[in-house]
Amino acid sequence: MRFFEFQREARGETARLLLAFGVTVLLLLFAVNAMLALAWGLSWGFWMPGGLSFPRYFFEVNTAVTLLFVLGGWWVETSRLSEGGGVRLAEQLGARLAQPSGNFDEQRFCNIVDEMAIASNVQRPQAMVMARDQGINAFAAGWDEDDSVVAVTQGALEYLTREELQGLVAHEFSHIGEGDTRLNMRLVGMVFGLEMLYRMGQALFEPDTKDRRMAAALIGLAVMAAGWLGWVAGHALQAAVSRQRELLADARAVQWTRSRDGLGGVLRKALTQQNDGVETRTVGSVVQHMLLVANESGKVAGWFDSHPPLTERIRRIYGRNPGPLPLHRETPVDAAPAADAPGQDAPGWTLI
């Protein structure tokens, strides 16, 4: 696996995709003005003598209102998320703080988080657990290292070996160290802002009074159409950014742990669950890009897939596709090494 080459490619592609996100907003402004101009003509301008004309500052007001909703929605959502940082977002997704006392799986997880903080030179994040999710999954969140979290599912704790859990945690640490968690939370705000425009169109499409039903319905339909196009473009770019960052995090995890079978085993066991149709706790499309493995279902999920296929990610790690792995751990819980007791070092860990 050409780790450094993949990392350079992923960083360069992400910069281009973020530039494309800015271009999307500009195209959205053009679409809104074009659709509102058409709605104005159909409801009023085409039927007036003297040719089509627009009210004073028509396009300037349209542009200002569009930016108000898009950028305002972005600001509102990011402000809401910034109040509690990664912990608040993780709690909204059903995670709680890890409880290592008396619980081997969670103690092992906390130890690995401590080890990876040393190995990666990244400030230790809060360790959290999604205790009601039997799927193999994880995510990292937070604006910076000071309020970052790494959350894993109960399925990951139960089905992964220590080496595999190290690979999973290393993947999430890469997201923190590379600034992906901050980027992801900003992307949540961006897509929310684009959705605000669509919602404004919905409100105008159903006016309260019958006297202005036709004009308001046409304007609302125009705004909905432009807002829907912006929403589609926003989700598509969000997914494209996420796909590149996932590949970068995969490469970084193998580099840090010096093991293909760590993260590779995680993805192969996740493939087993996917093939067996194991039910996992789904989250909204706005935060799908934060997960290790996307779990959204439906036709739309295929159009805006925020992750490369598991088979492709496995092939990049191994150079081939060795197939899924059975869902069991090599070392039983009651035979766990004493190194996973609090305050002791884990065997076989290579500090980078």
NUGU-120233 format. One record per residue (C-alpha): x, y, z; residue number from 1; residue in one letter. Coordinates in steps of 0.25 Angstrom, whole numbers, plus 5000, padded with zeros to 4 digits. Example, Ala and Ser with C-alpha at 12.3 -4.5 7.8 and 13.67 -1.06 7.14 Angstrom:
% NUGU-120233
+------+------+------+-----+----+
:    X :    Y :    Z :   i : aa :
+------+------+------+-----+----+
: 5049 : 4982 : 5031 :   1 :  A :
: 5055 : 4996 : 5029 :   2 :  S :
+------+------+------+-----+----+
This chain:
% NUGU-120233
+------+------+------+-----+----+
:    X :    Y :    Z :   i : aa :
+------+------+------+-----+----+
: 5000 : 5000 : 5000 :   1 :  M :
: 5006 : 5013 : 4996 :   2 :  R :
: 5002 : 5021 : 5009 :   3 :  F :
: 5009 : 5034 : 5006 :   4 :  F :
: 5004 : 5035 : 4992 :   5 :  E :
: 4990 : 5032 : 4996 :   6 :  F :
: 4991 : 5043 : 5007 :   7 :  Q :
: 4996 : 5053 : 4997 :   8 :  R :
: 4985 : 5050 : 4987 :   9 :  E :
: 4974 : 5051 : 4998 :  10 :  A :
: 4979 : 5064 : 5003 :  11 :  R :
: 4980 : 5070 : 4989 :  12 :  G :
: 4966 : 5065 : 4985 :  13 :  E :
: 4960 : 5070 : 4998 :  14 :  T :
: 4965 : 5084 : 4995 :  15 :  A :
: 4959 : 5084 : 4981 :  16 :  R :
: 4946 : 5078 : 4986 :  17 :  L :
: 4944 : 5089 : 4996 :  18 :  L :
: 4947 : 5100 : 4985 :  19 :  L :
: 4936 : 5093 : 4978 :  20 :  A :
: 4926 : 5095 : 4990 :  21 :  F :
: 4929 : 5110 : 4989 :  22 :  G :
: 4926 : 5109 : 4974 :  23 :  V :
: 4913 : 5102 : 4977 :  24 :  T :
: 4908 : 5114 : 4986 :  25 :  V :
: 4911 : 5123 : 4974 :  26 :  L :
: 4903 : 5114 : 4964 :  27 :  L :
: 4892 : 5114 : 4975 :  28 :  L :
: 4891 : 5129 : 4975 :  29 :  L :
: 4890 : 5128 : 4959 :  30 :  F :
: 4879 : 5118 : 4960 :  31 :  A :
: 4871 : 5125 : 4970 :  32 :  V :
: 4871 : 5138 : 4962 :  33 :  N :
: 4868 : 5131 : 4949 :  34 :  A :
: 4856 : 5123 : 4955 :  35 :  M :
: 4851 : 5135 : 4962 :  36 :  L :
: 4852 : 5143 : 4950 :  37 :  A :
: 4844 : 5132 : 4942 :  38 :  L :
: 4833 : 5132 : 4954 :  39 :  A :
: 4832 : 5147 : 4953 :  40 :  W :
: 4830 : 5147 : 4938 :  41 :  G :
: 4819 : 5136 : 4939 :  42 :  L :
: 4812 : 5143 : 4950 :  43 :  S :
: 4813 : 5157 : 4946 :  44 :  W :
: 4824 : 5162 : 4936 :  45 :  G :
: 4820 : 5155 : 4924 :  46 :  F :
: 4805 : 5160 : 4924 :  47 :  W :
: 4809 : 5175 : 4926 :  48 :  M :
: 4810 : 5184 : 4914 :  49 :  P :
: 4823 : 5190 : 4911 :  50 :  G :
: 4831 : 5177 : 4912 :  51 :  G :
: 4837 : 5169 : 4923 :  52 :  L :
: 4843 : 5178 : 4934 :  53 :  S :
: 4847 : 5175 : 4949 :  54 :  F :
: 4845 : 5183 : 4962 :  55 :  P :
: 4857 : 5191 : 4966 :  56 :  R :
: 4868 : 5183 : 4973 :  57 :  Y :
: 4861 : 5170 : 4969 :  58 :  F :
: 4873 : 5162 : 4967 :  59 :  F :
: 4881 : 5169 : 4979 :  60 :  E :
: 4870 : 5166 : 4989 :  61 :  V :
: 4869 : 5151 : 4984 :  62 :  N :
: 4884 : 5149 : 4985 :  63 :  T :
: 4884 : 5156 : 4999 :  64 :  A :
: 4872 : 5147 : 5004 :  65 :  V :
: 4878 : 5134 : 4998 :  66 :  T :
: 4892 : 5137 : 5005 :  67 :  L :
: 4884 : 5141 : 5018 :  68 :  L :
: 4878 : 5127 : 5018 :  69 :  F :
: 4889 : 5119 : 5014 :  70 :  V :
: 4900 : 5126 : 5022 :  71 :  L :
: 4891 : 5128 : 5033 :  72 :  G :
: 4887 : 5114 : 5034 :  73 :  G :
: 4901 : 5110 : 5034 :  74 :  W :
: 4904 : 5119 : 5045 :  75 :  W :
: 4892 : 5115 : 5053 :  76 :  V :
: 4896 : 5100 : 5052 :  77 :  E :
: 4911 : 5102 : 5055 :  78 :  T :
: 4908 : 5111 : 5067 :  79 :  S :
: 4898 : 5100 : 5072 :  80 :  R :
: 4909 : 5089 : 5071 :  81 :  L :
: 4920 : 5098 : 5076 :  82 :  S :
: 4913 : 5100 : 5090 :  83 :  E :
: 4916 : 5085 : 5094 :  84 :  G :
: 4927 : 5081 : 5084 :  85 :  G :
: 4929 : 5067 : 5080 :  86 :  G :
: 4923 : 5062 : 5093 :  87 :  V :
: 4909 : 5068 : 5091 :  88 :  R :
: 4909 : 5063 : 5076 :  89 :  L :
: 4913 : 5049 : 5081 :  90 :  A :
: 4902 : 5049 : 5092 :  91 :  E :
: 4892 : 5053 : 5081 :  92 :  Q :
: 4896 : 5041 : 5073 :  93 :  L :
: 4894 : 5032 : 5085 :  94 :  G :
: 4908 : 5031 : 5091 :  95 :  A :
: 4912 : 5032 : 5106 :  96 :  R :
: 4925 : 5033 : 5113 :  97 :  L :
: 4933 : 5020 : 5114 :  98 :  A :
: 4932 : 5013 : 5128 :  99 :  Q :
: 4945 : 5005 : 5129 : 100 :  P :
: 4943 : 5001 : 5144 : 101 :  S :
: 4939 : 4986 : 5144 : 102 :  G :
: 4937 : 4985 : 5129 : 103 :  N :
: 4948 : 4978 : 5121 : 104 :  F :
: 4943 : 4983 : 5108 : 105 :  D :
: 4942 : 4997 : 5111 : 106 :  E :
: 4955 : 4997 : 5119 : 107 :  Q :
: 4962 : 4991 : 5107 : 108 :  R :
: 4957 : 5002 : 5099 : 109 :  F :
: 4961 : 5013 : 5108 : 110 :  C :
: 4975 : 5007 : 5109 : 111 :  N :
: 4976 : 5007 : 5094 : 112 :  I :
: 4972 : 5022 : 5093 : 113 :  V :
: 4983 : 5025 : 5103 : 114 :  D :
: 4993 : 5018 : 5095 : 115 :  E :
: 4989 : 5024 : 5082 : 116 :  M :
: 4990 : 5038 : 5088 : 117 :  A :
: 5004 : 5035 : 5091 : 118 :  I :
: 5007 : 5029 : 5078 : 119 :  A :
: 5000 : 5039 : 5069 : 120 :  S :
: 5005 : 5051 : 5078 : 121 :  N :
: 4990 : 5056 : 5078 : 122 :  V :
: 4983 : 5060 : 5091 : 123 :  Q :
: 4975 : 5049 : 5097 : 124 :  R :
: 4960 : 5050 : 5093 : 125 :  P :
: 4948 : 5046 : 5101 : 126 :  Q :
: 4946 : 5031 : 5100 : 127 :  A :
: 4931 : 5029 : 5098 : 128 :  M :
: 4922 : 5016 : 5095 : 129 :  V :
: 4909 : 5015 : 5087 : 130 :  M :
: 4904 : 5003 : 5096 : 131 :  A :
: 4892 : 5000 : 5088 : 132 :  R :
: 4898 : 4998 : 5074 : 133 :  D :
: 4903 : 4984 : 5071 : 134 :  Q :
: 4908 : 4988 : 5058 : 135 :  G :
: 4923 : 4990 : 5056 : 136 :  I :
: 4925 : 5005 : 5055 : 137 :  N :
: 4932 : 5017 : 5061 : 138 :  A :
: 4933 : 5032 : 5059 : 139 :  F :
: 4941 : 5044 : 5063 : 140 :  A :
: 4936 : 5058 : 5066 : 141 :  A :
: 4940 : 5071 : 5071 : 142 :  G :
: 4944 : 5085 : 5067 : 143 :  W :
: 4959 : 5083 : 5072 : 144 :  D :
: 4967 : 5074 : 5080 : 145 :  E :
: 4962 : 5080 : 5093 : 146 :  D :
: 4948 : 5075 : 5091 : 147 :  D :
: 4950 : 5063 : 5082 : 148 :  S :
: 4943 : 5050 : 5085 : 149 :  V :
: 4945 : 5036 : 5079 : 150 :  V :
: 4933 : 5027 : 5080 : 151 :  A :
: 4931 : 5013 : 5077 : 152 :  V :
: 4919 : 5003 : 5076 : 153 :  T :
: 4916 : 4992 : 5086 : 154 :  Q :
: 4918 : 4983 : 5074 : 155 :  G :
: 4932 : 4988 : 5071 : 156 :  A :
: 4936 : 4985 : 5086 : 157 :  L :
: 4930 : 4971 : 5086 : 158 :  E :
: 4934 : 4966 : 5072 : 159 :  Y :
: 4948 : 4972 : 5070 : 160 :  L :
: 4962 : 4967 : 5075 : 161 :  T :
: 4971 : 4976 : 5082 : 162 :  R :
: 4979 : 4978 : 5069 : 163 :  E :
: 4966 : 4981 : 5061 : 164 :  E :
: 4962 : 4991 : 5071 : 165 :  L :
: 4975 : 4998 : 5071 : 166 :  Q :
: 4973 : 4999 : 5056 : 167 :  G :
: 4959 : 5005 : 5057 : 168 :  L :
: 4964 : 5015 : 5068 : 169 :  V :
: 4976 : 5019 : 5059 : 170 :  A :
: 4966 : 5022 : 5048 : 171 :  H :
: 4958 : 5031 : 5057 : 172 :  E :
: 4971 : 5038 : 5062 : 173 :  F :
: 4975 : 5041 : 5048 : 174 :  S :
: 4962 : 5049 : 5046 : 175 :  H :
: 4965 : 5057 : 5059 : 176 :  I :
: 4980 : 5059 : 5055 : 177 :  G :
: 4977 : 5063 : 5041 : 178 :  E :
: 4966 : 5073 : 5045 : 179 :  G :
: 4955 : 5065 : 5038 : 180 :  D :
: 4946 : 5066 : 5051 : 181 :  T :
: 4946 : 5081 : 5049 : 182 :  R :
: 4944 : 5080 : 5034 : 183 :  L :
: 4932 : 5070 : 5036 : 184 :  N :
: 4925 : 5079 : 5046 : 185 :  M :
: 4926 : 5090 : 5037 : 186 :  R :
: 4921 : 5082 : 5026 : 187 :  L :
: 4909 : 5078 : 5035 : 188 :  V :
: 4906 : 5093 : 5036 : 189 :  G :
: 4908 : 5096 : 5021 : 190 :  M :
: 4898 : 5085 : 5017 : 191 :  V :
: 4888 : 5090 : 5027 : 192 :  F :
: 4889 : 5104 : 5021 : 193 :  G :
: 4886 : 5099 : 5008 : 194 :  L :
: 4874 : 5091 : 5013 : 195 :  E :
: 4869 : 5105 : 5019 : 196 :  M :
: 4867 : 5110 : 5005 : 197 :  L :
: 4858 : 5098 : 5002 : 198 :  Y :
: 4850 : 5100 : 5014 : 199 :  R :
: 4847 : 5114 : 5011 : 200 :  M :
: 4842 : 5110 : 4998 : 201 :  G :
: 4833 : 5100 : 5004 : 202 :  Q :
: 4827 : 5111 : 5014 : 203 :  A :
: 4824 : 5120 : 5002 : 204 :  L :
: 4818 : 5109 : 4994 : 205 :  F :
: 4807 : 5108 : 5004 : 206 :  E :
: 4803 : 5122 : 5007 : 207 :  P :
: 4792 : 5125 : 5018 : 208 :  D :
: 4783 : 5134 : 5009 : 209 :  T :
: 4776 : 5131 : 4996 : 210 :  K :
: 4778 : 5144 : 4990 : 211 :  D :
: 4793 : 5142 : 4988 : 212 :  R :
: 4792 : 5127 : 4986 : 213 :  R :
: 4797 : 5127 : 4971 : 214 :  M :
: 4808 : 5137 : 4972 : 215 :  A :
: 4814 : 5132 : 4985 : 216 :  A :
: 4812 : 5117 : 4980 : 217 :  A :
: 4820 : 5121 : 4968 : 218 :  L :
: 4831 : 5128 : 4976 : 219 :  I :
: 4831 : 5116 : 4986 : 220 :  G :
: 4833 : 5106 : 4975 : 221 :  L :
: 4844 : 5114 : 4969 : 222 :  A :
: 4851 : 5115 : 4982 : 223 :  V :
: 4849 : 5100 : 4985 : 224 :  M :
: 4854 : 5096 : 4972 : 225 :  A :
: 4867 : 5104 : 4973 : 226 :  A :
: 4868 : 5100 : 4988 : 227 :  G :
: 4867 : 5085 : 4984 : 228 :  W :
: 4878 : 5086 : 4974 : 229 :  L :
: 4887 : 5093 : 4984 : 230 :  G :
: 4883 : 5082 : 4994 : 231 :  W :
: 4887 : 5071 : 4984 : 232 :  V :
: 4900 : 5078 : 4980 : 233 :  A :
: 4904 : 5080 : 4995 : 234 :  G :
: 4901 : 5066 : 4999 : 235 :  H :
: 4909 : 5061 : 4987 : 236 :  A :
: 4921 : 5069 : 4990 : 237 :  L :
: 4920 : 5066 : 5005 : 238 :  Q :
: 4920 : 5051 : 5001 : 239 :  A :
: 4932 : 5053 : 4992 : 240 :  A :
: 4940 : 5061 : 5002 : 241 :  V :
: 4937 : 5049 : 5012 : 242 :  S :
: 4941 : 5038 : 5003 : 243 :  R :
: 4955 : 5045 : 5001 : 244 :  Q :
: 4957 : 5047 : 5016 : 245 :  R :
: 4953 : 5032 : 5019 : 246 :  E :
: 4964 : 5027 : 5009 : 247 :  L :
: 4974 : 5036 : 5016 : 248 :  L :
: 4970 : 5031 : 5030 : 249 :  A :
: 4971 : 5017 : 5025 : 250 :  D :
: 4985 : 5019 : 5020 : 251 :  A :
: 4989 : 5027 : 5033 : 252 :  R :
: 4983 : 5016 : 5042 : 253 :  A :
: 4992 : 5005 : 5035 : 254 :  V :
: 5004 : 5014 : 5036 : 255 :  Q :
: 5002 : 5017 : 5051 : 256 :  W :
: 4999 : 5002 : 5055 : 257 :  T :
: 5009 : 4996 : 5046 : 258 :  R :
: 4998 : 4985 : 5043 : 259 :  S :
: 4989 : 4982 : 5031 : 260 :  R :
: 4981 : 4973 : 5039 : 261 :  D :
: 4977 : 4983 : 5049 : 262 :  G :
: 4968 : 4992 : 5041 : 263 :  L :
: 4967 : 4982 : 5030 : 264 :  G :
: 4961 : 4972 : 5040 : 265 :  G :
: 4951 : 4983 : 5045 : 266 :  V :
: 4946 : 4985 : 5030 : 267 :  L :
: 4945 : 4970 : 5027 : 268 :  R :
: 4937 : 4968 : 5039 : 269 :  K :
: 4928 : 4980 : 5036 : 270 :  A :
: 4927 : 4974 : 5022 : 271 :  L :
: 4922 : 4961 : 5029 : 272 :  T :
: 4911 : 4969 : 5036 : 273 :  Q :
: 4907 : 4976 : 5023 : 274 :  Q :
: 4906 : 4963 : 5016 : 275 :  N :
: 4898 : 4956 : 5027 : 276 :  D :
: 4888 : 4968 : 5028 : 277 :  G :
: 4892 : 4971 : 5042 : 278 :  V :
: 4883 : 4983 : 5047 : 279 :  E :
: 4891 : 4995 : 5052 : 280 :  T :
: 4886 : 5008 : 5058 : 281 :  R :
: 4885 : 5018 : 5046 : 282 :  T :
: 4887 : 5033 : 5047 : 283 :  V :
: 4883 : 5044 : 5038 : 284 :  G :
: 4889 : 5047 : 5025 : 285 :  S :
: 4895 : 5060 : 5030 : 286 :  V :
: 4905 : 5052 : 5039 : 287 :  V :
: 4907 : 5039 : 5031 : 288 :  Q :
: 4921 : 5044 : 5027 : 289 :  H :
: 4926 : 5044 : 5041 : 290 :  M :
: 4924 : 5029 : 5043 : 291 :  L :
: 4935 : 5018 : 5040 : 292 :  L :
: 4925 : 5010 : 5032 : 293 :  V :
: 4913 : 5017 : 5026 : 294 :  A :
: 4900 : 5010 : 5030 : 295 :  N :
: 4889 : 5019 : 5023 : 296 :  E :
: 4879 : 5010 : 5014 : 297 :  S :
: 4870 : 5014 : 5003 : 298 :  G :
: 4872 : 5018 : 4988 : 299 :  K :
: 4877 : 5032 : 4992 : 300 :  V :
: 4888 : 5026 : 5000 : 301 :  A :
: 4894 : 5020 : 4988 : 302 :  G :
: 4894 : 5034 : 4981 : 303 :  W :
: 4901 : 5041 : 4992 : 304 :  F :
: 4910 : 5030 : 4998 : 305 :  D :
: 4920 : 5037 : 5008 : 306 :  S :
: 4929 : 5025 : 5008 : 307 :  H :
: 4936 : 5016 : 4997 : 308 :  P :
: 4931 : 5002 : 4997 : 309 :  P :
: 4937 : 4993 : 5007 : 310 :  L :
: 4943 : 4984 : 4997 : 311 :  T :
: 4950 : 4995 : 4991 : 312 :  E :
: 4956 : 5000 : 5004 : 313 :  R :
: 4960 : 4985 : 5008 : 314 :  I :
: 4967 : 4984 : 4994 : 315 :  R :
: 4975 : 4997 : 4996 : 316 :  R :
: 4980 : 4991 : 5010 : 317 :  I :
: 4983 : 4977 : 5005 : 318 :  Y :
: 4986 : 4979 : 4990 : 319 :  G :
: 4975 : 4969 : 4988 : 320 :  R :
: 4961 : 4965 : 4994 : 321 :  N :
: 4963 : 4954 : 5004 : 322 :  P :
: 4948 : 4954 : 5007 : 323 :  G :
: 4940 : 4955 : 5020 : 324 :  P :
: 4944 : 4950 : 5034 : 325 :  L :
: 4935 : 4943 : 5044 : 326 :  P :
: 4930 : 4951 : 5056 : 327 :  L :
: 4938 : 4945 : 5067 : 328 :  H :
: 4950 : 4949 : 5075 : 329 :  R :
: 4963 : 4941 : 5076 : 330 :  E :
: 4965 : 4943 : 5091 : 331 :  T :
: 4953 : 4941 : 5100 : 332 :  P :
: 4949 : 4952 : 5110 : 333 :  V :
: 4952 : 4943 : 5122 : 334 :  D :
: 4966 : 4940 : 5116 : 335 :  A :
: 4970 : 4954 : 5113 : 336 :  A :
: 4984 : 4958 : 5116 : 337 :  P :
: 4987 : 4965 : 5129 : 338 :  A :
: 4993 : 4977 : 5121 : 339 :  A :
: 4979 : 4982 : 5119 : 340 :  D :
: 4977 : 4985 : 5134 : 341 :  A :
: 4977 : 5000 : 5137 : 342 :  P :
: 4990 : 5007 : 5138 : 343 :  G :
: 4998 : 4996 : 5131 : 344 :  Q :
: 5004 : 4996 : 5117 : 345 :  D :
: 4999 : 4987 : 5105 : 346 :  A :
: 5008 : 4977 : 5099 : 347 :  P :
: 5012 : 4977 : 5084 : 348 :  G :
: 5009 : 4992 : 5083 : 349 :  W :
: 5019 : 5000 : 5074 : 350 :  T :
: 5020 : 5015 : 5077 : 351 :  L :
: 5023 : 5023 : 5065 : 352 :  I :
+------+------+------+-----+----+
